[in-house]
């Protein structure tokens, strides 16, 4: 019997780590073949990064090392393979997965310890490799592989996904991992393969711009039952467009709900939602929400600039339709979030700021996430002709994995990120990042959201102008804001010099934080100091704009803005009285009435531990907006009504 070692390294997120799902699929398929199953013994999969030395030693007598490669494990997997080849030169080392480049000029000269590359879906290819391993080891007729001596034609895609045994229903995933106290395994889950869209920045498992194939509902229903029975807390759905098959995905959501309500598992379901979301997704989201497992629905835009969208072959819905859709989701009580990508070709600093102005002007927009533009190995954006045409420059940067543990990381992993194109310089990209930080932290996360809206509504001051004045304040006045501003400037310079994006603050827990979340937590830590610094900024703003707000209104506005933010408070109901009817002013776009009001809302995060409080508020709670309350969500108790209007 031949010994097969496997590797699919991953990172830990708190006490969670992913099952080696891709390896599980391959092993399950091999084991389903009567001529192969008796001849191969599979060792447990290498997944923990801090156990590299142990894994190398375990491979000293392996006949095959099978590695599943992603951007987050490419470096450590290469080291594993290199060291195994040194101590075990006869071991056949096979690499597959999305990180395997389609263009391989010079690859085997650089990595001579790798024997076979697998291109595309792996199940049929691995079966054929293992069959040949048992006989003459002549792999030259196997489709979809490459060695230092030859490359064969592609293996046709798998049409019948139901012919593939499930690593869950066979319980095989448990054979590939150690059950360790304090570790919970995340289940990666496919309901289909492929993506019909052509976005140039994306490489969805090298199956972008491809026909979708589906697993049967019966098999998927059984897997959902397995998740419940095995107490899987988190399902990471890796479909490119969950919800695109509306009727079928509704049935899957209903099954997930039923199992979650019956067993308590899964606790969370995460998906990449259909690129062209519509109100038809609402019933699907509602089912998941009823089961208590929905975080939020993504309504991604990537960019609001028409030129950029055309260049990257992304056809967004019109923004008025997007706004209407976010409003509809909110009316149904379903949280949404929006994603944007910085640094795509065609974008400029002006177009980016214009897009942000449009986005924040819409009060119905959900949580906002903004990312660097990655240049993925097999994405169309990484094609040499495309790169040359748009003059794309990129740097190799330590991979950014927000919220991952600072411990047990081992060697760094790397990704290519765009730092300039024909439409923007690196210095302009740094400004794009700065404004993205501003809008995420101070507007989307709510610190200045309604203060800036007051100036916009009362004085027609644009949001971007408001935040430009805030930058002037940070540059010229010492405050808690200027301290954060300096941290971010250094963070941006470090990031775009290729030194990475990990941000660690021991006061916030042993994880790497997205910078906007860390800023929010530090600024809101001490409520009184926070309030005084807001007052200082608004005095600065008054001097700059000559917009004179009566003192009582200004103090009431600041108090209202801070009141809407989730701050550490042990009361179940948060209550505050105001001299003006801010709820009416902001929800009806009306004149500001001097009208004594007492507003209240349910405390969104009751937690005594300050670190766990931060996790619940802006890590776990970001998509569902645990960090703030909207005026329309306030309860009110009218005390005194004064009919005079105040400008």
FIVO-925612 format. One record per residue (C-alpha): residue number from 1; residue in one letter; x, y, z. Coordinates in steps of 0.02 Angstrom, whole numbers, plus 50000, padded with zeros to 5 digits. Example, Ala and Ser with C-alpha at 12.3 -4.5 7.8 and 13.67 -1.06 7.14 Angstrom:
# FIVO-925612
    nr   rest    east   north      up
     1      a   50615   49775   50390
     2      s   50684   49947   50357
# end
This chain:
# FIVO-925612
    nr   rest    east   north      up
     1      x   50000   50000   50000
     2      x   50063   50173   49954
     3      x   50065   50314   50080
     4      x   49990   50479   50023
     5      x   50019   50638   50122
     6      x   49912   50791   50089
     7      x   49925   50976   50126
     8      x   49799   51118   50130
     9      x   49869   51245   50254
    10      x   49757   51381   50321
    11      x   49751   51518   50452
    12      x   49657   51516   50616
    13      x   49523   51644   50653
    14      x   49505   51640   50841
    15      x   49464   51459   50880
    16      x   49410   51417   50702
    17      x   49499   51344   50551
    18      x   49435   51274   50387
    19      x   49420   51090   50349
    20      x   49538   51037   50207
    21      x   49389   51033   50091
    22      x   49478   51027   49923
    23      x   49591   50885   49980
    24      x   49438   50800   50053
    25      x   49353   50802   49884
    26      x   49503   50724   49798
    27      x   49528   50590   49931
    28      x   49344   50546   49934
    29      x   49345   50523   49745
    30      x   49500   50413   49747
    31      x   49428   50308   49887
    32      x   49269   50281   49786
    33      x   49366   50187   49653
    34      x   49379   50000   49687
    35      x   49546   49982   49599
    36      x   49624   50127   49694
    37      x   49553   50121   49871
    38      x   49649   49965   49929
    39      x   49814   50031   49861
    40      x   49826   50202   49943
    41      x   49829   50252   50125
    42      x   49798   50437   50161
    43      x   49881   50523   50307
    44      x   49800   50668   50400
    45      x   49809   50832   50305
    46      x   49936   50966   50347
    47      x   49831   51118   50394
    48      x   49908   51201   50548
    49      x   50046   51322   50502
    50      x   50141   51303   50666
    51      x   50165   51116   50638
    52      x   50271   51128   50480
    53      x   50423   51038   50551
    54      x   50315   50898   50617
    55      x   50229   50879   50448
    56      x   50395   50872   50355
    57      x   50455   50728   50464
    58      x   50292   50634   50439
    59      x   50321   50638   50250
    60      x   50491   50555   50259
    61      x   50419   50391   50194
    62      x   50272   50457   50091
    63      x   50254   50397   49912
    64      x   50147   50545   49858
    65      x   50126   50721   49926
    66      x   49966   50803   49863
    67      x   49954   50990   49893
    68      x   49805   51108   49874
    69      x   49872   51282   49842
    70      x   49793   51452   49874
    71      x   49862   51627   49892
    72      x   49857   51608   50081
    73      x   49964   51450   50087
    74      x   50077   51458   49933
    75      x   50241   51497   50024
    76      x   50222   51371   50164
    77      x   50166   51236   50044
    78      x   50320   51262   49935
    79      x   50432   51249   50088
    80      x   50346   51088   50141
    81      x   50370   51014   49967
    82      x   50551   51071   49953
    83      x   50600   50996   50121
    84      x   50506   50835   50088
    85      x   50596   50814   49922
    86      x   50763   50835   50012
    87      x   50731   50696   50137
    88      x   50623   50590   50021
    89      x   50680   50618   49840
    90      x   50569   50479   49770
    91      x   50409   50558   49836
    92      x   50295   50613   49692
    93      x   50245   50792   49731
    94      x   50084   50856   49651
    95      x   50022   51035   49661
    96      x   49847   51092   49615
    97      x   49722   51228   49660
    98      x   49684   51408   49610
    99      x   49862   51468   49641
   100      x   49934   51358   49505
   101      x   49980   51477   49364
   102      x   49915   51445   49190
   103      x   50070   51530   49120
   104      x   50218   51427   49181
   105      x   50371   51491   49090
   106      x   50520   51454   49203
   107      x   50412   51375   49338
   108      x   50498   51207   49351
   109      x   50671   51286   49344
   110      x   50621   51391   49494
   111      x   50533   51250   49587
   112      x   50617   51088   49533
   113      x   50550   50994   49685
   114      x   50374   50997   49611
   115      x   50342   50850   49494
   116      x   50166   50879   49427
   117      x   50052   51030   49411
   118      x   49865   51001   49398
   119      x   49769   51130   49298
   120      x   49581   51146   49328
   121      x   49461   51033   49422
   122      x   49560   50896   49505
   123      x   49451   50744   49537
   124      x   49465   50656   49368
   125      x   49646   50708   49346
   126      x   49700   50639   49515
   127      x   49611   50476   49479
   128      x   49709   50460   49316
   129      x   49875   50504   49400
   130      x   49847   50375   49537
   131      x   49801   50242   49408
   132      x   49962   50274   49314
   133      x   50060   50276   49477
   134      x   50007   50095   49503
   135      x   50072   50042   49333
   136      x   50208   50121   49226
   137      x   50205   50298   49297
   138      x   50195   50368   49121
   139      x   50087   50522   49148
   140      x   50109   50596   48975
   141      x   49936   50547   48913
   142      x   49841   50617   49062
   143      x   49745   50775   49018
   144      x   49758   50932   49122
   145      x   49934   50912   49193
   146      x   50107   50985   49168
   147      x   50282   50926   49212
   148      x   50454   50994   49173
   149      x   50450   50890   49013
   150      x   50275   50914   48943
   151      x   50103   50994   48958
   152      x   49947   50902   48905
   153      x   49782   50970   48836
   154      x   49652   51026   48965
   155      x   49541   50899   49051
   156      x   49359   50936   49004
   157      x   49256   51003   49147
   158      x   49159   50883   49256
   159      x   48979   50885   49195
   160      x   48904   50768   49323
   161      x   48953   50838   49494
   162      x   48842   50709   49576
   163      x   48964   50574   49526
   164      x   49084   50649   49653
   165      x   49066   50579   49829
   166      x   49047   50706   49969
   167      x   49190   50719   50093
   168      x   49058   50762   50223
   169      x   48931   50624   50192
   170      x   49071   50496   50190
   171      x   49136   50571   50354
   172      x   49305   50576   50268
   173      x   49345   50753   50326
   174      x   49356   50688   50504
   175      x   49486   50561   50447
   176      x   49593   50702   50377
   177      x   49598   50811   50533
   178      x   49634   50794   50717
   179      x   49489   50833   50833
   180      x   49570   50957   50952
   181      x   49494   51035   51107
   182      x   49464   51219   51077
   183      x   49465   51204   50887
   184      x   49307   51219   50782
   185      x   49311   51173   50599
   186      x   49232   51283   50467
   187      x   49145   51190   50327
   188      x   49180   51250   50151
   189      x   49026   51210   50046
   190      x   48994   51204   49860
   191      x   48819   51200   49787
   192      x   48880   51235   49610
   193      x   49038   51272   49512
   194      x   49075   51407   49387
   195      x   49036   51591   49361
   196      x   48953   51664   49206
   197      x   49031   51836   49227
   198      x   49195   51903   49157
   199      x   49256   52028   49288
   200      x   49441   52049   49248
   201      x   49494   52068   49430
   202      x   49421   51899   49478
   203      x   49476   51719   49461
   204      x   49343   51612   49542
   205      x   49441   51450   49548
   206      x   49490   51481   49366
   207      x   49307   51455   49319
   208      x   49258   51635   49281
   209      x   49163   51664   49119
   210      x   49110   51481   49122
   211      x   48950   51382   49122
   212      x   48884   51336   49294
   213      x   48864   51155   49347
   214      x   48762   51104   49499
   215      x   48762   50975   49637
   216      x   48594   50888   49664
   217      x   48475   50956   49794
   218      x   48463   50786   49875
   219      x   48651   50780   49906
   220      x   48653   50960   49967
   221      x   48507   50928   50085
   222      x   48599   50779   50157
   223      x   48755   50885   50182
   224      x   48652   51015   50275
   225      x   48589   50877   50389
   226      x   48770   50823   50414
   227      x   48820   51000   50465
   228      x   48685   51001   50597
   229      x   48724   50827   50662
   230      x   48911   50865   50671
   231      x   48883   51033   50757
   232      x   48970   51136   50623
   233      x   48958   51316   50681
   234      x   49007   51405   50520
   235      x   48972   51365   50337
   236      x   49080   51457   50212
   237      x   48985   51441   50048
   238      x   49110   51455   49905
   239      x   48985   51477   49763
   240      x   49026   51627   49656
   241      x   48844   51683   49652
   242      x   48735   51611   49789
   243      x   48555   51658   49751
   244      x   48577   51659   49562
   245      x   48473   51499   49553
   246      x   48332   51580   49647
   247      x   48205   51439   49663
   248      x   48336   51308   49706
   249      x   48434   51420   49824
   250      x   48273   51465   49914
   251      x   48245   51280   49948
   252      x   48424   51265   50012
   253      x   48399   51415   50125
   254      x   48239   51339   50193
   255      x   48329   51177   50232
   256      x   48471   51270   50316
   257      x   48344   51364   50421
   258      x   48253   51205   50472
   259      x   48412   51114   50523
   260      x   48480   51266   50616
   261      x   48318   51286   50714
   262      x   48312   51100   50751
   263      x   48493   51068   50799
   264      x   48566   51240   50837
   265      x   48691   51217   50695
   266      x   48755   51295   50588
   267      x   48764   51459   50683
   268      x   48820   51563   50534
   269      x   48810   51547   50345
   270      x   48921   51655   50237
   271      x   48904   51669   50049
   272      x   48961   51774   49902
   273      x   48791   51830   49841
   274      x   48737   51842   49659
   275      x   48827   51984   49570
   276      x   48666   52058   49505
   277      x   48563   52049   49663
   278      x   48378   52091   49656
   279      x   48226   52090   49768
   280      x   48206   51906   49718
   281      x   48348   51867   49839
   282      x   48247   51934   49986
   283      x   48148   51773   50017
   284      x   48312   51675   50019
   285      x   48390   51795   50143
   286      x   48231   51794   50248
   287      x   48238   51606   50267
   288      x   48419   51614   50326
   289      x   48377   51758   50441
   290      x   48232   51662   50518
   291      x   48353   51521   50553
   292      x   48468   51645   50642
   293      x   48614   51608   50526
   294      x   48615   51757   50408
   295      x   48748   51890   50433
   296      x   48707   52005   50288
   297      x   48682   52010   50100
   298      x   48817   52086   49990
   299      x   48761   52213   49860
   300      x   48932   52241   49786
   301      x   48976   52385   49670
   302      x   49168   52374   49660
   303      x   49169   52547   49578
   304      x   49046   52686   49535
   305      x   49148   52749   49388
   306      x   49077   52697   49219
   307      x   49247   52699   49132
   308      x   49323   52586   49263
   309      x   49175   52466   49258
   310      x   49190   52452   49070
   311      x   49376   52416   49080
   312      x   49354   52278   49209
   313      x   49200   52208   49120
   314      x   49088   52236   49268
   315      x   48909   52289   49229
   316      x   48835   52362   49389
   317      x   48653   52401   49411
   318      x   48615   52587   49399
   319      x   48642   52674   49565
   320      x   48460   52729   49582
   321      x   48410   52546   49566
   322      x   48545   52499   49692
   323      x   48478   52630   49813
   324      x   48302   52567   49791
   325      x   48360   52389   49821
   326      x   48455   52431   49981
   327      x   48299   52521   50043
   328      x   48192   52368   50005
   329      x   48311   52254   50100
   330      x   48309   52374   50247
   331      x   48118   52377   50247
   332      x   48123   52188   50263
   333      x   48246   52199   50407
   334      x   48388   52118   50307
   335      x   48560   52197   50331
   336      x   48664   52230   50176
   337      x   48843   52277   50143
   338      x   48933   52354   49996
   339      x   49108   52317   49931
   340      x   49222   52431   49832
   341      x   49395   52396   49759
   342      x   49532   52528   49759
   343      x   49659   52532   49620
   344      x   49569   52462   49470
   345      x   49623   52526   49299
   346      x   49522   52676   49241
   347      x   49494   52743   49416
   348      x   49561   52916   49464
   349      x   49568   53009   49629
   350      x   49428   53123   49569
   351      x   49318   52980   49507
   352      x   49345   52887   49671
   353      x   49295   53038   49776
   354      x   49145   53067   49664
   355      x   49093   52886   49689
   356      x   49111   52900   49877
   357      x   49007   53060   49876
   358      x   48869   52969   49782
   359      x   48876   52821   49899
   360      x   48871   52915   50064
   361      x   48735   53032   50001
   362      x   48620   52881   50003
   363      x   48560   52852   50180
   364      x   48501   52676   50139
   365      x   48677   52609   50102
   366      x   48726   52465   50216
   367      x   48897   52431   50290
   368      x   49043   52474   50179
   369      x   49202   52374   50146
   370      x   49343   52438   50035
   371      x   49488   52330   49978
   372      x   49649   52343   49880
   373      x   49647   52276   49703
   374      x   49733   52107   49702
   375      x   49817   52043   49546
   376      x   49772   51859   49553
   377      x   49876   51728   49465
   378      x   49752   51676   49331
   379      x   49637   51828   49328
   380      x   49612   51915   49159
   381      x   49683   52074   49237
   382      x   49848   51983   49255
   383      x   49860   51940   49069
   384      x   50019   52020   48999
   385      x   49927   52113   48860
   386      x   49801   52184   48984
   387      x   49939   52233   49105
   388      x   50038   52321   48969
   389      x   49887   52411   48896
   390      x   49835   52485   49063
   391      x   50015   52505   49125
   392      x   49974   52408   49283
   393      x   50111   52408   49415
   394      x   50099   52291   49563
   395      x   50201   52244   49715
   396      x   50218   52083   49809
   397      x   50141   52116   49979
   398      x   50121   52007   50135
   399      x   49944   51942   50122
   400      x   49810   52037   50217
   401      x   49694   51926   50318
   402      x   49589   52037   50430
   403      x   49541   51965   50600
   404      x   49662   51819   50586
   405      x   49760   51770   50741
   406      x   49931   51847   50772
   407      x   49989   51677   50838
   408      x   50047   51520   50748
   409      x   50070   51607   50581
   410      x   50237   51539   50528
   411      x   50314   51613   50371
   412      x   50222   51755   50283
   413      x   50116   51729   50129
   414      x   50110   51855   49986
   415      x   49991   51928   49861
   416      x   50013   52049   49717
   417      x   49922   52214   49740
   418      x   49903   52352   49611
   419      x   49996   52513   49656
   420      x   49975   52614   49496
   421      x   49897   52610   49323
   422      x   49889   52729   49176
   423      x   49747   52821   49266
   424      x   49827   52850   49438
   425      x   49997   52859   49522
   426      x   50048   52774   49684
   427      x   50037   52941   49775
   428      x   49860   52963   49709
   429      x   49818   52786   49765
   430      x   49877   52832   49939
   431      x   49752   52975   49937
   432      x   49618   52855   49876
   433      x   49658   52743   50025
   434      x   49654   52891   50144
   435      x   49480   52944   50087
   436      x   49424   52763   50095
   437      x   49480   52755   50276
   438      x   49390   52917   50312
   439      x   49226   52861   50237
   440      x   49230   52687   50313
   441      x   49278   52748   50487
   442      x   49190   52913   50506
   443      x   49039   52891   50395
   444      x   48997   52708   50368
   445      x   49045   52661   50547
   446      x   48950   52815   50601
   447      x   49066   52933   50696
   448      x   49020   53088   50593
   449      x   48878   53016   50491
   450      x   48738   53128   50554
   451      x   48847   53278   50592
   452      x   48903   53279   50410
   453      x   48724   53250   50355
   454      x   48669   53402   50457
   455      x   48794   53513   50367
   456      x   48744   53439   50200
   457      x   48558   53457   50234
   458      x   48566   53630   50313
   459      x   48710   53714   50220
   460      x   48727   53605   50064
   461      x   48906   53563   50114
   462      x   48960   53410   50015
   463      x   49018   53259   50112
   464      x   49188   53257   50028
   465      x   49213   53441   50071
   466      x   49165   53403   50251
   467      x   49298   53266   50259
   468      x   49428   53372   50169
   469      x   49407   53502   50307
   470      x   49424   53362   50434
   471      x   49591   53315   50353
   472      x   49645   53496   50371
   473      x   49599   53485   50555
   474      x   49701   53326   50577
   475      x   49850   53408   50493
   476      x   49846   53567   50596
   477      x   49769   53527   50767
   478      x   49823   53402   50898
   479      x   49682   53285   50946
   480      x   49637   53102   50961
   481      x   49589   53115   50777
   482      x   49759   53180   50725
   483      x   49841   53037   50820
   484      x   49740   52912   50719
   485      x   49772   53008   50559
   486      x   49960   52994   50585
   487      x   49943   52807   50619
   488      x   49848   52787   50456
   489      x   49972   52889   50353
   490      x   50112   52776   50415
   491      x   50004   52622   50386
   492      x   49970   52673   50205
   493      x   50153   52711   50169
   494      x   50204   52544   50244
   495      x   50071   52450   50148
   496      x   50111   52522   49978
   497      x   50298   52495   50004
   498      x   50266   52307   50010
   499      x   50283   52282   50197
   500      x   50106   52222   50228
   501      x   49940   52279   50301
   502      x   49931   52190   50467
   503      x   49879   52307   50607
   504      x   49897   52246   50786
   505      x   49848   52335   50945
   506      x   49868   52228   51102
   507      x   49730   52327   51187
   508      x   49607   52264   51057
   509      x   49646   52078   51062
   510      x   49770   51959   50982
   511      x   49709   51979   50804
   512      x   49755   52085   50654
   513      x   49623   52220   50633
   514      x   49563   52313   50480
   515      x   49631   52487   50512
   516      x   49461   52572   50503
   517      x   49391   52456   50638
   518      x   49541   52482   50752
   519      x   49525   52671   50731
   520      x   49341   52664   50776
   521      x   49374   52562   50932
   522      x   49512   52677   50994
   523      x   49415   52837   50960
   524      x   49256   52781   51046
   525      x   49343   52704   51196
   526      x   49323   52856   51311
   527      x   49157   52941   51276
   528      x   49192   53108   51361
   529      x   49361   53133   51277
   530      x   49285   53081   51112
   531      x   49145   53209   51130
   532      x   49266   53351   51173
   533      x   49371   53314   51019
   534      x   49217   53318   50908
   535      x   49178   53491   50981
   536      x   49354   53549   50938
   537      x   49337   53491   50759
   538      x   49168   53575   50734
   539      x   49239   53740   50798
   540      x   49376   53720   50668
   541      x   49245   53682   50536
   542      x   49147   53837   50586
   543      x   49301   53946   50561
   544      x   49334   53869   50391
   545      x   49158   53878   50322
   546      x   49083   54023   50422
   547      x   48931   53913   50451
   548      x   48879   53975   50624
   549      x   48771   53852   50720
   550      x   48692   53913   50882
   551      x   48781   53835   51029
   552      x   48630   53740   51097
   553      x   48596   53661   50928
   554      x   48779   53614   50906
   555      x   48792   53533   51077
   556      x   48628   53441   51049
   557      x   48687   53380   50879
   558      x   48851   53313   50950
   559      x   48758   53228   51091
   560      x   48638   53149   50965
   561      x   48779   53086   50854
   562      x   48872   53006   51000
   563      x   48707   52936   51066
   564      x   48681   52840   50903
   565      x   48850   52753   50917
   566      x   48865   52590   51010
   567      x   48978   52625   51159
   568      x   49019   52518   51309
   569      x   48864   52525   51417
   570      x   48789   52395   51534
   571      x   48610   52460   51515
   572      x   48494   52355   51408
   573      x   48403   52512   51349
   574      x   48503   52666   51299
   575      x   48406   52826   51333
   576      x   48446   53010   51307
   577      x   48347   53173   51305
   578      x   48370   53311   51176
   579      x   48309   53488   51151
   580      x   48277   53462   50966
   581      x   48184   53333   50862
   582      x   48332   53256   50773
   583      x   48237   53100   50723
   584      x   48109   53201   50625
   585      x   48245   53312   50550
   586      x   48350   53168   50484
   587      x   48214   53046   50433
   588      x   48096   53171   50349
   589      x   48227   53294   50284
   590      x   48125   53429   50372
   591      x   48164   53590   50465
   592      x   48239   53568   50637
   593      x   48105   53587   50770
   594      x   48144   53641   50947
   595      x   48049   53500   51025
   596      x   48107   53412   51182
   597      x   48122   53227   51148
   598      x   48179   53074   51240
   599      x   48246   52940   51123
   600      x   48292   52762   51165
   601      x   48350   52602   51082
   602      x   48400   52428   51133
   603      x   48585   52409   51173
   604      x   48655   52310   51027
   605      x   48805   52238   51121
   606      x   48795   52189   51304
   607      x   48969   52126   51349
   608      x   49081   52165   51498
   609      x   49246   52104   51426
   610      x   49313   52252   51325
   611      x   49403   52144   51196
   612      x   49254   52031   51165
   613      x   49147   52188   51159
   614      x   49255   52252   51016
   615      x   49240   52086   50925
   616      x   49051   52085   50941
   617      x   49032   52267   50891
   618      x   49142   52292   50738
   619      x   49209   52120   50691
   620      x   49064   51999   50708
   621      x   48941   52143   50706
   622      x   49002   52250   50563
   623      x   48892   52177   50427
   624      x   48737   52186   50536
   625      x   48781   52361   50601
   626      x   48805   52323   50784
   627      x   48909   52483   50794
   628      x   48769   52610   50769
   629      x   48582   52643   50769
   630      x   48488   52742   50637
   631      x   48368   52883   50686
   632      x   48218   52793   50611
   633      x   48251   52649   50730
   634      x   48234   52756   50886
   635      x   48090   52744   51006
   636      x   48030   52912   51069
   637      x   47936   52989   51214
   638      x   47878   53167   51183
   639      x   47891   53277   51338
   640      x   47869   53459   51284
   641      x   47822   53528   51115
   642      x   47877   53702   51064
   643      x   47808   53760   50897
   644      x   47947   53879   50850
   645      x   48066   53826   50711
   646      x   48253   53846   50722
   647      x   48363   53867   50570
# end
